[in-house]
Amino acid sequence: MASMHDYDAELADLIFGYMRERLQLNPVPLDHPGRKDKLDSVLAGLIGPEGHDPRRVLSIYDDHLSQAVISCDSPRFLSFIPAAPTKAALLFDMVVSCASLQGISWLEASGAIAAENQVLRLLADMAGMGPQAGGCFVTGGSAGNLSALVVARDVARRRLGLGAYDPVRIAVSDQAHSSIGNTLRIIGVEPLVVRSEDHRLTGSGLRAALAALDAEESRIPVIGVVATAGTTNAGIIDDLAGVAEVARERELWFHVDGAYGGAGLFAPSVRARYDGIEHADSFVVDPHKWLFAPFDCAALVYKNPKLAKAVHTQDASYLDVIHMDTPDEWNPTDYAYHLTRRARGLPLWFSLAVHGTQAYTEAVETALTLARETAALIAKRPELELIREPELSSVLFRRKGWNAEDYQAWSERLLAGQIAFVTPTGWEGETVARFAFLHPHTTTGIVEEILETMV
Ligand SMILES: *Cc1c(COP(=O)(O)O)cnc(C)c1O
């Protein structure tokens, strides 16, 4: 039996050849959701005691499985948050896989971690978080928010002399991402929900919500606040400067969720909207969204990483050796709830080093421009109505006279015709249409083609 750990030139050629083709698809086909019965019958009996010819297995993937995956890197994928990884980042992702990098500790992976930290340094500097700032890459915004708010909770408990299970609260906007509510449930922190003004969390709204707490309610201290730098649905950036000011007055941990919108820091045309982000105690941005990295990659940055380290460092005798406390040492495992981790910041590092930050600025601005042009196209059509001027790259609009079923049927028609993948969303209780742009190859031509189907 040939060992499965031996290099097999034919297998390597097969896979490299497949990847070459996938990388060259232009355009990437959107494809369709699959049907479980069909997929099950294709997969039936495939995994058993004996293996199969890799060509056969790959062709099952190519002919059946991959076609039942909607390609989020298609320029016609405009739902949720699309993806548009650079070719350099995709290719380097394969290097990360082939090198079996265990990105847990400086002892094991200092070379990889130094490069990841170079990217975190860039992001921290763009936000203006100061020379001490640092953190690690995690799987996504959800993991970043969770890891940051655990630090917020435990730092406050220690500062206030509370016990490890004493209740605390964190202020969140009614517009915060679902992962924030999820996080608070997981970590046993009660939210203080602050009413947004025009879908934006403001300093005055936060101040008023805190002032309105009566003596009874104030017995559980509010120890942090979460602001969003770019809501996922509408791309609205909270009043970061105003919220930061209240956070300073009240000694609240200030967390900024920029999972989607944080990439706007690269764009001079919107940079001023992020003023105040420099005061963040923790900040999350997902490069797998609008910074053109492959899944799964989120950057988590703390203003004072020592606080995070004191909370997240795991104590296990077999790990003692990675905590030597030398000045160089930087263990990504100490800055989030994870232990083993893929060096998932490296594809972004490679692509940034190859293309330079200016290319990123241009690519982010391209999506912002497209959003503004789309708003203008919508305004020109009598049957359509823009819901609000886009702040970032998401555009909300309505087709006059349509109800939820009309939008759903339209969305299904678009996908069936492979014109686009555009799913409806909710806005103030109404079903509306939404475009989320970020792929630099999405054009006004594609947008017009879609709008034409709404006449
Ligand atoms: C996407 C998103 C998240 C969740 O990020 P994942 O990478 O999907 O875990 C959190 N917050 C905001 C604002 C987002 O847009």
The ligand as a MOL file (V3000), in Angstrom:
LIG
                    3D

  0  0  0     0  0            999 V3000
M  V30 BEGIN CTAB
M  V30 COUNTS 15 15 0 0 0
M  V30 BEGIN ATOM
M  V30 1 C -20.1130 39.9190 9.6060 0
M  V30 2 C -20.2320 40.6590 10.8680 0
M  V30 3 C -20.0080 40.0370 12.0910 0
M  V30 4 C -19.7530 38.5550 12.2030 0
M  V30 5 O -18.5590 38.2340 11.5930 0
M  V30 6 P -18.2610 36.7090 11.1590 0
M  V30 7 O -16.9420 36.8370 10.4850 0
M  V30 8 O -19.3680 36.3070 10.2460 0
M  V30 9 O -18.2230 35.9060 12.3950 0
M  V30 10 C -20.0540 40.8060 13.2470 0
M  V30 11 N -20.3280 42.1140 13.1890 0
M  V30 12 C -20.5540 42.7560 12.0340 0
M  V30 13 C -20.8450 44.2090 12.0340 0
M  V30 14 C -20.5190 42.0420 10.8210 0
M  V30 15 O -20.7580 42.6690 9.6650 0
M  V30 END ATOM
M  V30 BEGIN BOND
M  V30 1 1 1 2
M  V30 2 1 2 3
M  V30 3 2 2 14
M  V30 4 1 3 4
M  V30 5 2 3 10
M  V30 6 1 4 5
M  V30 7 1 5 6
M  V30 8 2 6 7
M  V30 9 1 6 8
M  V30 10 1 6 9
M  V30 11 1 10 11
M  V30 12 2 11 12
M  V30 13 1 12 13
M  V30 14 1 12 14
M  V30 15 1 14 15
M  V30 END BOND
M  V30 END CTAB
M  END
